[in-house]
Amino acid sequence: AARIAAGLGNARVAPVVAYVPEGSIAPPTGHMRFAGTVSISTDAFKGVLDGAARSFRQHGFTDVVLIGDHGGYQSLLKAVAAKLNRDWSAAPGDHPARAHFVAAYYELAQTEYVRALHAKGLSDAQIGTHAGVADTSLMLAVDPSLVRPQRMPRDAAEGKVSGVYGDPRASSAALGQLGVDAIVAGSIDAIRSAVAAKR
């Protein structure tokens, strides 16, 4: 996010929302099936985003961009942006503003980055869908202190117990940088396009 803001040249990064919907708590579904996961309700998540965006508008921001790196709540980001835009267009007030849901941030990790990993000879089984080579390499490129190589599963069956869907053992910061570069460049383009669109 900091690299995207720097690339845009006129943006600030809001605090990251640490708690997101990760499935039902009881009985556990989704990522709540894995120890250590914290989940909140969709209403709580949407409420935090809505309140934060309205606060930014009140303080003079004219474009509020919502991005997220988890597939499970992309539709919620889109819904919050749509509601904000309806409300703000109906009552523009002293601070006209728009909210933008930028799907490219997440989608590029699932498309362009995966193609780059394929080009490096990695299989879909290695790349995975959660904590495989793709996710682990991104983390190694962004903050390697959060990766514990000694905890990587030895095989797919062991991985699924802890929420690993893929094989992270071939992960590297260099592979992750491919994704970081694609996500940053594509997100900058998408945000510029969204902001430039007619109000």
N, C-alpha and C positions, 0 to 999 in steps of 0.2 A: 504494500500500500504506500509506503514511503517513497519507493521508486516511481510509482505511478504519479503521485502528487508532485514529485520533483520534475518528472517529465512533462506534466501539464503546465507547471510553472506558476499556477495561480490557485492551487488547491491546498487544503489542510486535511490531515487524517484525523478522524474522530477516534475516540477510544474504541477498541475492538469489543464487541458484545461477547462476553466469555461464555454465557449460558444460552443454549439454543435448544429447540425441540429435538430430542434424540430418541423418541419413542415413548410409549406408555410406561409409567413407572411400575404399576401393579395391575395386572400381571405385566412383567417386562416384555417389551417388543423392541424391534429395531436395535439400536446400539445399546439400549439399556440392558440387553442380555449379557453385556460384557462388564466385568467388575471395573469400577472406577469412573464409569460414565455418570454424568449429571445431566438431567433433562428438565426442561420447563415446559409449560403448556404453550400451545400456539398463541393463545390470547395474550399471555404474558410477554412473549417474544414480540408480537406485533405491537403491543402497547409500549414497550421500550423504544422500538424503532420510531413509532409515531411521535412519542414525546420528544425524543432526541431531535428528530427532523424539525418539528415545530419550534423547538428551542433554537436551532440553528437559524431558521427563518427569522425568528424574533430578533436575533442578534445581527441581522443584515445579510446572511448568506442568500444568494439568489438561486443556486443550483445545489441540490442535495443528492448525492449519488449513493445508491445502496448496492453493495456487492457482497457476495458470500461464497465460501469455498466448500459448501456441503450441498449435495443434491437435494437432500430432504426438505430444505426450506426455501428453495428458489421461488416456488409459487407464492410463498408468504411475503417475500421481498417485493415481488411484483404487485401483489394485492395492496400492500402498504403504500407503495408509490402511487398506485392508481387512486386510492382513497385520498391521499394527500393532495394530488392534483385536482381531484373533483372539488375538495373543500377549498383549496386555494384559488381556484378559478371562480368559484361562486362568491367568495369574499376576499378579493385581492388585498385589501388593507393597505397599510403603508409600506409593506415589504413584499412586493410581488416575487414569487419564487416558484420553482418547479422541482419535483422529485423525479429522479431517474433510476429505474432498475436496470442495471447493466449486466445482462446474462453472460456476456462474453468472458468475463473474469473466470467464471466457473467452466463454461463450455470449452474454452481453449485448453484447459487441463485435460479434458476428456477427448479432444479431437487432435489439434495440432501437436500437442505435447506427446500424445500416444503415437502419432505418426513418426515423430522424431525418435522415439524410443524403438519403434519397429525398425527404423532405418539403421539403428545401432545394433540390430540383430537380436533384440529382446522379444520374447514371445508374450502373447496375451496372458498366459499362465504366470509369467514372471511379473509383468506390469501390474496385474491385479486390479481390483476395484476398491480396496481399502487396505492401506498399510503395506502394499506390495512395493515393487521397485519405483513406481511413479511417485507415490506419496512419500516414501522414505527418502528418495533422492531429492525431492523438493525440500524436505525438512533439512537434509544435510547441507543443501545450498543456502538455506535461509538461517537456520539456527542449529548447528550440529550438536549442541549441548543437549538437545531434546531427544536425540536418537541413542538408544542403548543397544549397540550391536550384539552384546552378549545375550540379549533377550530375544533375538530373532529366532523364529521357529525353524526347526530342522526339516520340516515337511509340511504339506498342505493340511493334513489332519491336525497336527499340533497347532498350526496357525489359526485354524477356524475356532478353536477353543477360546482364543484371546482376541478374536476379531480381525485377524489378518487374512485377507483374501487376495492372495498373490504370493510371490516369493521375493522378499526384500533383500536376499543375500547378495545380489549383484548391484545393489544401490551404490551411488557415489555422488559427491557434490557436483562433479562435472556433468553427470546426467541430469541432475536437478536443475543446474543452471540453464539447460536447454528449455526446461519448462518455465522457469522464472522469466527468462528473456521473452518467450512467446506470450506469456500471460501479461507481462508489463506492457509490451508494445501493442498487443491487441486491445488491451483495456484502455490504454491512452487513446487509441483511434476511436474506439466505441464511445468513450465518454465525450471526446471532442464532437463526434457526430451528433450525439444526443443533445448536447448543450447548444450546438449550432442550429438544430432543427427549429422551425418557426414556433414561436410561443403562442 
